[in-house]
Amino acid sequence: MMAYKAVPGWWFGCVLLLSFVIAMTLLYTGHTTLPWWGFVVAMLIGYVFLIFLGAIMAISGVQWLVQPIVQMIGGYIQPGNPVANMYFSLYVRHHLIPT
């Protein structure tokens, strides 16, 4: 691996920005009923969970089940809208899937 150049930091920023634009486009063209701020909240929650739960899994090997917690948060911020709750859970869970 020493023969290859390191990937510059701006590349990761471009990939993040591109994925954000694609996700926002799919939210509104697919009529998902999840508002833009719900998507941003889902991303932030996913990243916070990733930091803490990823560290716990890396240290101990224990994976926590966060899907019920995420669904309750999504139901609280979008009451009476099950489709938006499904997409909210999808975008939070997307960050937490182990590879």
Secondary structure as GFF3:
##gff-version 3
##sequence-region A 1 99
A	DSSP	alpha_helix	9	29	.	.	.	ID=ss1
A	DSSP	alpha_helix	36	60	.	.	.	ID=ss2
A	DSSP	alpha_helix	67	77	.	.	.	ID=ss3
A	DSSP	alpha_helix	82	96	.	.	.	ID=ss4
###
